[in-house]
Amino acid sequence: MTMAATSATTTAAVLSNTNAHHHQKWMRCSDVGMVSLPTSNWEPFASRWRPHTRTPLLVPRAASAETAGKDNKRKKKKRPDEEEDDDGGKDKQEQEQEQQLQQASVSMISLDDVNPVGLGRKSRQIFDEVWRKFSGLGQISRTTRTDEETLLIREGGPMCEFAIPGAQNTTVLVVGATSRIGRIVVRKLMLRGYTVKALVRKADQEVVDMLPRSVEIAIGDVGDPDAVKAAVEGCNKIIYCATARSAITGDLNRVDYQGVYNATKAFQDYNNKLAQLRAGKSSKSKLLLAKFKSVDSLNGWEIRQGTYFQDVIAAKYDGGMDAKFEFMETGDAVFSGYVFTRGGYVELSKKLSLPLGRTLDRYEGLVLSVGGNGRSYILILEAGPSADTTQSKMYFARISTKVGFCRVRVPFSSFRPVKPDDPPLDPFLVHTLTIRFEPRRQRPIDGPTGTQQDLRSFKLIMEYIKALPTGQETDFILVSCTGLGIEPTRREQVLKAKKAGEDSLRRSGLGYTIIRPGPLKEEPGGQRALIFDQGNRISQGISCADVADICVKALHDSTARNKSFDVCYEYVAEQGKELYELVAHLPDKANNYLTPAMSVLEKNT
């Protein structure tokens, strides 16, 4: 019996210590609301812990119906004389009222009655409420940011998982902010910490309520240059999502063409204004190499003739060649002539004279504004030490023109050395520009039926030659369209206006990204893989949210600069029409799907 008693006593002591240990552990959890803390942070609470006693915890009476029942049973066991004792200071009615009050407020229960899952759920509810208030900043509602929320976004706090570097220093103008895509673009920009400015046509209360209060609203029509100029003030980038409300030609031209032109010009003027304040020129401005506006502007240009065959046999095919460069009464500078000699060519050349402190290595390529009868030409750049031209190397690139006027962009990366062993072109060393015409590789162009074209004659009207500024990021993002989903009766009008707007953006010299989505769908984004392509070959639609995400990602993606592309949902090409390989990219927040998609596409398209 003695050994059994001793064993029982020892077991009881162990269980008591174990219960005390667990009791102490639950006290810690309940004290901090089931939120784990480092051990060092538990020290200040040590004075309140009493492991050797069962310290009660105050919780609402409604939380434990079982305990309430126990208390009622205890009170029913009281003696009648105690209930009627006047010396106690309280009669039966007062005691009942006190019991009801205690039941409605709090009750003393032990920690054994507390559910840890409930405590954890409560802490999660508190966190979810905080996150709901924060995420509500990006919703399309008229809400205001508190100072703490603004500081969190600006500094990229731990809860601002979407914030990206540089966003707090970038102001984006969203033109068409209330459109199907524009509303989502505004929300995504705000969640990533950008400062957003919206250009809307009217200040209707319904329109204003669609935008968060933190968005600066500019009122004006895209067809009004003054309104667009005011809206561009203070902005670093532009996302153009505006679309015409009708298929009327005037409305299409006002929004899709004139609006884009006004925005690009206003943005260029604003950047030039900032540059002048810094006693310099905007890095987004084009460098004028030649402008043909008078007879004197033709000075320095030299006409030369030559042939690729320098043997005796070539003389048998010498039908003659001629060329001239003159300023016409119409105010046009015209380079024209003919080449009947086999293997012959004529060219117009000039040694470049750049402004002091300007070199072409700061630029991306050339843009020519020309017109004529649609012949193709060869641009030749000579690069090397200007003091010793015998050491110069020649680089060429082929260009095509159209009947009438057009702008031709030629990036320096497209120039190839005449001699394959020569190094790549270094724009810093370029000193001479040449435009060459040769009958070889000329192709007939569309013209009246039955007319005969002499591909050995040419006419090139020259307006200007400029150098395009270089850059790593996109300045202007334009949401255009592919024409899919548009009624056939109005498709031609819409595409014509859209194309005119795209051309005005390419000619501006700004770094651009032109997105042509398939038919827009009101669906959640990020659900299906996307296909990026060039050549008007896609056949599916795409979510508005996915298009908006592409717009935001393209702001700082160098591979998206000066790219035009079509985009739609992934699909399987019809049998017999698999002319090219489709590469699908999954729009996932965990990876940058845009860079690999853009890297395989052609620039300046």
C-alpha positions in Angstrom: 0.0 0.0 0.0 2.9 2.4 0.8 4.5 1.8 -2.6 1.1 2.2 -4.4 0.4 5.4 -2.5 3.9 6.7 -3.3 3.4 5.9 -7.0 0.0 7.5 -7.1 1.4 10.6 -5.4 4.3 10.8 -7.9 2.0 10.4 -10.8 -0.3 13.1 -9.5 2.6 15.5 -9.1 3.8 14.8 -12.7 0.3 15.4 -14.0 0.0 18.5 -12.0 3.2 19.9 -13.4 2.2 18.9 -16.9 -1.2 20.6 -16.5 0.5 23.7 -15.1 2.9 23.8 -18.0 0.1 23.5 -20.5 -1.9 26.0 -18.5 1.0 28.5 -18.7 1.3 27.9 -22.5 -2.4 28.6 -23.1 -2.2 31.7 -21.0 0.5 33.0 -23.4 -1.6 32.2 -26.4 -4.8 33.7 -25.0 -2.9 36.9 -23.9 -1.6 37.7 -27.4 -4.7 36.6 -29.3 -3.1 33.5 -30.8 -0.5 35.6 -32.7 3.0 34.1 -32.3 5.7 36.3 -30.8 9.4 35.9 -30.3 10.4 34.4 -27.0 12.1 37.7 -26.0 8.7 39.5 -26.3 7.1 37.2 -23.7 9.2 38.5 -20.8 7.0 41.6 -20.0 4.0 39.3 -19.5 5.8 36.9 -17.1 4.6 38.9 -14.1 1.0 38.2 -14.9 1.4 34.5 -15.4 0.7 32.2 -12.4 1.2 28.6 -13.5 0.4 27.2 -10.1 -3.1 28.5 -10.1 -6.0 28.2 -12.6 -6.4 31.9 -13.5 -9.8 32.5 -14.9 -10.3 34.3 -18.3 -13.1 36.8 -18.9 -15.2 36.0 -22.0 -18.8 36.9 -22.9 -21.3 34.7 -21.2 -22.9 33.8 -24.5 -19.6 32.1 -25.5 -20.2 29.2 -23.0 -23.7 27.9 -22.5 -22.4 25.0 -20.5 -20.7 27.3 -17.9 -23.9 29.3 -17.7 -25.8 26.2 -16.8 -23.3 25.3 -14.1 -23.6 28.8 -12.5 -27.4 28.6 -12.5 -27.3 25.2 -10.8 -24.9 26.5 -8.1 -27.3 29.4 -7.4 -30.3 27.1 -7.1 -28.5 25.2 -4.3 -28.5 28.2 -2.0 -30.5 27.9 1.3 -33.8 29.7 1.5 -32.7 31.6 4.6 -29.8 33.0 2.6 -32.1 34.2 -0.1 -34.3 36.0 2.4 -31.5 37.4 4.5 -32.0 41.1 4.8 -28.6 41.5 6.6 -26.8 40.6 3.3 -27.8 44.0 1.8 -29.5 42.5 -1.2 -32.9 40.9 -1.5 -33.9 38.1 -3.9 -35.0 40.5 -6.7 -31.8 42.4 -6.6 -29.8 39.3 -6.8 -31.7 38.0 -9.8 -31.2 41.4 -11.6 -27.5 41.1 -10.8 -27.3 37.6 -12.2 -29.1 38.6 -15.4 -26.6 41.5 -15.8 -23.7 39.2 -15.3 -25.1 36.7 -17.8 -25.5 39.5 -20.4 -22.0 40.8 -19.8 -19.1 38.5 -18.7 -18.5 35.3 -16.9 -15.6 33.7 -15.2 -14.6 30.5 -17.0 -11.5 28.4 -17.0 -9.0 28.2 -19.8 -10.1 24.6 -20.5 -13.4 26.1 -21.9 -11.6 28.3 -24.4 -11.5 27.0 -28.0 -8.0 27.9 -29.6 -9.5 27.6 -33.1 -11.9 30.4 -32.2 -9.1 32.6 -31.0 -7.1 32.0 -34.2 -10.2 32.8 -36.3 -10.7 36.0 -34.4 -7.1 37.2 -35.1 -7.5 36.3 -38.8 -10.7 38.3 -38.9 -8.9 41.4 -37.5 -6.2 41.0 -40.1 -8.7 40.5 -42.9 -10.5 43.6 -41.9 -7.3 45.6 -42.1 -6.4 44.1 -45.5 -10.0 44.8 -46.8 -9.6 48.5 -46.0 -6.3 48.6 -47.7 -7.3 46.7 -50.8 -10.3 48.9 -51.1 -8.1 51.7 -52.2 -7.9 50.2 -55.7 -11.6 49.6 -56.1 -13.6 51.9 -58.4 -15.2 53.8 -55.6 -15.0 57.3 -54.1 -12.7 56.5 -51.2 -9.9 58.5 -49.7 -6.5 57.4 -48.6 -5.4 58.0 -45.0 -2.0 59.3 -44.2 -0.9 55.9 -43.1 -2.2 54.2 -46.3 -0.5 56.7 -48.5 2.8 56.3 -46.6 2.5 52.6 -47.0 2.0 52.7 -50.7 4.7 55.3 -51.2 7.3 53.4 -49.3 6.3 50.0 -50.6 5.3 48.7 -47.2 5.0 45.0 -46.4 1.3 44.9 -47.3 1.8 46.6 -50.7 2.9 43.5 -52.5 2.1 45.0 -55.9 4.3 48.1 -55.5 7.2 48.3 -58.1 10.4 50.4 -58.0 10.0 53.9 -59.4 6.2 53.8 -59.3 6.0 56.5 -56.6 8.0 58.9 -58.9 5.9 58.2 -62.0 2.7 60.0 -62.9 0.6 58.2 -65.6 -2.0 60.0 -67.7 -4.9 57.6 -68.6 -6.8 58.9 -71.5 -10.2 57.2 -71.6 -10.1 56.3 -67.9 -13.8 55.4 -67.8 -13.6 53.0 -70.7 -13.8 49.2 -70.3 -10.1 48.9 -70.2 -9.3 52.3 -68.7 -11.2 51.6 -65.4 -9.1 48.5 -64.8 -5.9 50.3 -65.8 -6.5 53.0 -63.2 -7.1 50.4 -60.5 -4.0 48.4 -61.4 -1.8 51.5 -61.5 -3.0 52.6 -58.0 -2.4 49.2 -56.5 1.2 49.4 -57.8 1.8 52.8 -56.2 1.6 55.1 -59.3 0.2 58.6 -59.3 -2.7 58.6 -61.7 -4.2 61.4 -63.7 -7.3 60.8 -65.8 -8.6 62.8 -68.8 -12.4 62.5 -69.1 -14.7 64.3 -71.5 -17.3 65.5 -69.0 -17.4 66.2 -65.3 -20.7 64.3 -64.8 -21.2 63.0 -61.2 -21.7 59.5 -62.6 -18.3 59.7 -64.4 -16.5 61.3 -61.4 -17.9 58.6 -59.0 -16.3 55.9 -61.2 -12.8 57.1 -60.2 -11.2 57.0 -56.8 -10.7 60.4 -55.1 -7.0 60.1 -55.2 -7.1 60.2 -59.0 -6.5 63.7 -60.4 -9.2 64.4 -62.9 -8.7 66.6 -66.0 -11.8 67.7 -68.0 -11.6 68.0 -71.7 -12.0 66.4 -75.1 -9.1 64.6 -76.8 -9.9 66.6 -80.0 -9.1 69.8 -78.2 -5.4 70.5 -78.3 -5.5 73.0 -75.4 -7.4 70.5 -73.1 -4.9 67.7 -73.9 -2.0 70.1 -73.3 -3.3 71.0 -69.9 -3.8 67.3 -69.0 -0.3 66.3 -70.0 1.3 68.7 -67.5 3.2 66.9 -64.8 2.9 63.4 -66.4 5.7 61.0 -67.2 3.9 58.4 -69.3 0.6 58.1 -71.2 -1.8 55.2 -71.6 -4.4 55.9 -74.3 -7.5 53.8 -74.0 -10.1 56.2 -75.5 -12.4 54.9 -78.2 -15.0 56.6 -80.4 -18.6 56.2 -79.2 -19.9 55.9 -82.8 -18.9 54.8 -86.3 -19.3 58.3 -87.7 -16.2 59.3 -89.6 -15.9 62.6 -87.8 -16.1 60.9 -84.4 -13.6 58.2 -85.3 -11.0 60.8 -86.6 -11.5 63.0 -83.6 -10.8 60.2 -81.1 -8.7 57.6 -82.8 -6.5 59.8 -85.0 -6.6 63.5 -83.9 -6.7 62.6 -80.2 -3.6 60.4 -80.5 -1.9 63.2 -82.5 -2.8 65.8 -79.9 -1.6 63.7 -77.0 1.8 62.9 -78.6 2.4 66.5 -79.7 1.4 67.8 -76.2 3.7 65.3 -74.6 6.6 66.3 -76.8 6.0 70.0 -76.2 5.9 69.4 -72.4 9.2 67.5 -72.4 10.8 70.2 -74.5 9.6 72.8 -72.0 11.1 70.9 -69.2 14.4 70.5 -71.1 14.5 74.2 -71.8 14.2 74.9 -68.1 17.3 72.7 -67.6 19.1 74.6 -70.4 19.1 71.6 -72.7 16.9 69.6 -75.0 14.5 66.8 -74.2 15.8 63.3 -74.5 12.5 62.4 -76.2 13.0 65.0 -79.0 14.1 64.1 -82.5 17.3 65.6 -83.9 16.9 67.4 -87.2 19.5 66.3 -89.7 18.0 67.9 -92.8 14.8 69.9 -93.6 14.1 70.7 -97.2 12.1 74.0 -97.1 14.1 76.3 -99.4 16.6 76.3 -102.2 19.4 76.9 -99.7 18.5 73.7 -97.9 19.7 71.7 -100.9 23.3 73.0 -100.5 25.9 70.3 -99.7 24.0 67.5 -101.3 25.9 65.8 -104.0 24.6 63.5 -106.9 26.8 60.6 -107.9 26.5 57.8 -110.5 28.0 54.3 -110.5 27.7 50.7 -111.6 28.4 47.4 -109.9 30.0 46.0 -113.1 33.3 47.7 -114.1 34.2 45.4 -117.0 34.1 45.8 -120.7 31.0 43.7 -121.2 29.0 46.1 -119.1 29.4 48.8 -121.8 27.1 46.7 -124.1 24.2 47.3 -121.7 24.9 50.9 -121.0 21.6 52.6 -121.7 22.5 55.7 -119.7 21.5 57.1 -116.4 20.6 60.5 -115.1 19.6 62.1 -111.8 18.9 65.6 -110.4 18.0 67.2 -107.1 16.1 70.4 -107.3 13.6 72.6 -105.4 10.3 72.9 -107.3 7.9 75.8 -107.5 5.5 73.7 -105.5 7.9 74.0 -102.5 9.1 70.4 -102.8 12.6 69.2 -102.9 12.6 66.4 -105.5 15.3 63.8 -106.2 14.4 62.2 -109.5 15.9 60.5 -112.6 16.3 57.1 -114.4 18.9 54.3 -114.5 18.9 52.2 -117.7 22.5 50.9 -117.3 22.8 47.3 -116.3 23.9 47.2 -112.7 23.9 51.0 -112.4 22.8 53.2 -109.6 22.5 56.9 -108.7 22.7 58.4 -105.3 22.3 61.5 -103.2 24.9 62.1 -100.5 25.9 64.7 -97.9 28.4 64.9 -95.1 26.4 65.4 -91.8 27.0 68.5 -89.7 25.6 67.8 -86.2 25.0 70.5 -83.6 27.7 71.0 -81.0 27.6 68.3 -78.3 25.3 66.1 -80.3 26.3 62.6 -81.6 24.1 59.9 -83.1 25.0 57.4 -80.5 22.4 59.1 -78.3 19.7 58.2 -80.9 18.0 55.0 -81.9 17.7 55.4 -85.7 16.5 57.7 -88.5 13.1 58.7 -89.7 12.5 60.1 -93.2 9.4 62.0 -94.3 9.3 61.3 -98.1 6.8 60.9 -101.0 6.9 60.0 -104.6 6.1 57.0 -106.9 6.7 54.3 -104.3 10.2 53.0 -105.2 12.5 51.3 -102.8 15.9 52.8 -101.9 19.1 52.0 -100.0 20.3 54.1 -97.1 24.1 54.1 -96.7 25.9 55.4 -93.6 29.7 55.9 -93.6 31.3 55.7 -90.2 34.9 56.2 -89.2 37.4 59.0 -88.2 36.2 62.2 -89.8 39.8 63.3 -90.2 40.7 60.3 -92.3 37.8 59.1 -94.5 39.9 56.4 -96.1 39.4 54.5 -92.9 35.6 54.7 -93.1 33.4 51.7 -93.3 30.0 51.5 -95.1 26.7 50.2 -93.7 23.4 49.8 -95.6 19.7 49.3 -95.0 16.9 48.9 -97.5 13.7 51.0 -97.2 10.4 51.1 -99.1 8.2 54.0 -99.8 4.6 54.5 -100.9 2.8 56.5 -103.6 2.3 59.8 -101.8 3.8 60.8 -98.6 4.9 58.5 -95.8 7.3 58.3 -92.8 10.0 55.7 -92.8 11.7 54.6 -89.6 15.1 53.0 -89.9 16.7 51.9 -86.6 20.5 51.8 -86.5 20.3 48.1 -85.6 19.0 47.4 -89.1 22.1 48.6 -90.9 24.5 45.9 -92.0 28.2 46.3 -93.0 28.9 46.2 -96.7 31.9 44.0 -96.0 30.8 41.1 -93.7 34.1 41.2 -91.8 33.5 44.8 -90.6 32.3 45.4 -87.0 28.7 46.5 -86.3 27.7 50.1 -86.9 28.8 52.6 -84.2 26.5 55.6 -84.6 29.0 57.8 -82.8 31.3 57.6 -85.8 28.7 58.3 -88.6 29.7 61.2 -90.7 28.0 60.8 -94.1 24.5 59.9 -95.3 23.6 58.6 -98.7 20.3 57.7 -100.5 20.8 55.3 -103.4 18.4 54.2 -106.2 19.0 51.1 -108.3 16.6 49.3 -110.7 17.4 45.9 -109.1 14.8 44.5 -106.8 12.2 47.0 -107.7 8.6 45.7 -107.5 5.5 46.9 -109.3 3.1 48.8 -107.0 -0.6 48.9 -107.1 -2.0 51.3 -109.7 -4.7 51.7 -112.3 -5.4 48.6 -114.3 -3.6 48.5 -117.6 -1.0 51.0 -116.8 2.7 50.2 -117.5 5.3 51.1 -114.9 8.9 51.8 -115.7 10.8 50.5 -112.7 14.0 52.1 -113.9 12.7 55.7 -113.2 12.2 57.2 -109.8 10.9 60.3 -108.0 11.6 61.0 -104.3 10.1 64.1 -102.7 12.0 64.8 -99.5 10.6 66.7 -96.5 13.0 66.0 -93.7 15.4 63.5 -92.1 15.6 63.2 -88.3 17.3 61.1 -85.7 15.0 59.2 -83.3 15.9 59.5 -79.6 16.9 56.3 -77.8 15.4 55.1 -74.6 14.8 52.0 -72.5 11.2 52.4 -71.6 7.9 53.1 -73.3 6.6 56.7 -73.2 3.2 56.2 -74.8 1.0 53.1 -74.8 -1.9 53.0 -77.3 -4.7 50.5 -77.2 -5.8 50.0 -80.8 -7.8 47.1 -82.3 -7.5 44.2 -84.8 -10.9 44.7 -86.4 -12.2 41.4 -85.1 -15.7 41.6 -83.6 -16.5 44.9 -85.5 -19.4 44.9 -87.9 -18.2 44.5 -91.5 -20.1 47.6 -92.5 -18.0 49.8 -90.2 -14.8 47.8 -90.0 -13.0 49.7 -92.8 -13.8 53.1 -91.3 -12.6 52.1 -87.8 -9.4 50.5 -89.0 -8.6 53.5 -91.1 -8.9 55.9 -88.2 -7.0 53.5 -85.9 -4.2 53.1 -88.4 -3.9 56.9 -88.8 -3.5 57.2 -85.0 -0.9 54.5 -84.9 1.1 56.2 -87.7 1.0 59.5 -85.9 2.4 57.9 -82.8 5.2 56.2 -84.6 6.2 59.4 -86.3 6.3 61.3 -83.0 9.7 60.0 -81.9 8.3 58.9 -78.5 8.9 55.4 -77.3 5.7 53.6 -78.0 3.8 50.3 -77.5 0.8 49.6 -79.7 -1.5 46.9 -78.4 -4.1 45.4 -80.8 -6.4 43.1 -78.7 -9.0 40.8 -80.1 -12.7 41.2 -79.2 -12.9 42.3 -75.6 -14.6 40.1 -73.1 -15.9 41.0 -69.6 -14.1 38.1 -67.8 -11.6 37.9 -65.0 -8.0 38.2 -66.1 -5.2 35.7 -65.7 -7.4 32.7 -66.4 -6.1 31.7 -69.8 -2.8 31.7 -71.7 -2.2 34.6 -74.2 -0.7 34.6 -77.7 1.3 37.6 -78.9 1.7 37.9 -82.7 2.3 40.3 -85.6 0.6 40.1 -88.9 -3.2 40.3 -88.3 -3.5 36.6 -87.8 -5.2 36.1 -84.5 -8.8 34.9 -84.3 -9.9 34.9 -80.6 -11.0 37.4 -78.0 -9.3 38.5 -74.8 -10.3 39.7 -71.3 -10.3 43.5 -70.6 -8.4 42.8 -67.4 -5.6 41.0 -69.4 -5.3 43.9 -71.8 -5.1 46.3 -68.8 -2.4 44.2 -67.2 -0.3 44.2 -70.4 -0.6 48.0 -70.5 0.7 48.4 -67.0 3.5 45.8 -67.4 4.7 47.5 -70.7 5.4 50.8 -68.8 8.8 49.7 -67.7 9.6 46.7 -70.0 12.4 47.6 -72.4 11.4 44.8 -74.8 8.0 46.4 -75.3 9.5 49.7 -76.6 8.6 50.5 -80.2 6.6 47.3 -80.7 3.2 46.9 -82.3 1.5 43.5 -81.7 -1.8 41.6 -81.6 -2.8 39.7 -78.6 -5.7 37.2 -77.8 -6.5 34.1 -75.9 -4.6 30.9 -76.7 -6.2 28.8 -79.4 -5.5 25.9 -81.8 -5.2 26.9 -85.5 -7.5 25.2 -87.9 -6.1 22.2 -89.7 -4.2 23.2 -92.8 -3.7 26.8 -91.5 -0.8 26.1 -89.2 1.5 28.6 -91.0 3.4 29.6 -87.9 4.1 28.4 -84.4 1.9 29.9 -81.7 3.7 30.4 -78.4 1.3 30.9 -75.5 2.3 32.8 -72.3 0.4 32.4 -69.0 -0.4 35.8 -67.4 0.8 34.9 -63.9 1.7 37.4 -61.2 4.6 35.2 -60.1 6.4 35.6 -63.4 7.0 38.3 -66.0 5.3 36.8 -69.1 5.6 40.0 -71.2 9.3 40.1 -71.6 9.7 36.7 -73.3 6.6 37.4 -75.4 8.0 40.8 -76.6 11.6 39.7 -77.2 10.7 37.6 -80.3 8.6 40.4 -82.0 10.0 42.8 -84.5 10.6 46.5 -83.7 9.2 49.6 -85.5 6.3 47.7 -87.0 
